[in-house]
Amino acid sequence: MTQTRLQLDHAAALATFDDFLCIMDDQLEALEDEAEVLGITLTRSMDGLPQLEQLALQLLAQHGREAIGALSVYLGRYLGEITCICHGGRWVLPLDDPRDIHFNQPVINGLCPVPDVHLAPINLVRAFLPRNAREAPPRR
């Protein structure tokens, strides 16, 4: 039996990543606006993480478990940008090693002196949301 590997189109992956970065500011502002409507003020600082968590739980309650994927990206962007602002680092797209756990996923690099140690804020949010879905207020 022969295993075939899907070939990644690196140019397409980089173009998608460029789009991810290009719309970053608009997405962050949209999240801040949505938070304000819900009575939450986001500050783009580490002190604002409790408010981001509160917003995550409210959005989860509002949109339900089926929205976890989209919410993870939406909220993960914000968490990643807070990290970059407060601790340095930059968004990267690992494409060198298909066995890398973060292969073809936007992550933050440069937070520590060890090379290729990444923070995956989208995955962190993706892990947080389902764990808290049962604790979230009921859907409206």
C-alpha positions, 0 to 999 in steps of 0.5 A: 500500500502506497501513501500519497502526501498532499502537496502544499501550494506554498505560494497559495499558503503565503498569499492566504497568510498575507491576507490574514495579516492585511486584514488584521487591523480591521479584524481587531477593530471589529472585535473591539467594536463588538465588545463595546456593544456587549459592554466590554472594553478591550485594551490591547494589553495584558491587563485586558486579558480578563475582558477578552476571556469575558468576551469569548464566553459571551460570543460562545454563548451567543453563537454556540459551539458550532462557531468555535472554529471562526471564534478561535481565529477571531479571538486568537488574532487579538490574543496574538496581537496583544502578545506581539505588542506587549512581548515582542514577536511577530506572526509567522507561517511555518512551512518548512516541515510538514511534521511541525505541529504548527505547519501552515498555521499562523503563529507568533515567533520571537518570544524567546531566544530558542529558535522556532519556538512558537506561540499558537494563539488561535490554538489556545483559544480553540482549546479554551472555548470548548472547555468553557462551552458548558459554563457559558451563559445560555444562548439568546 
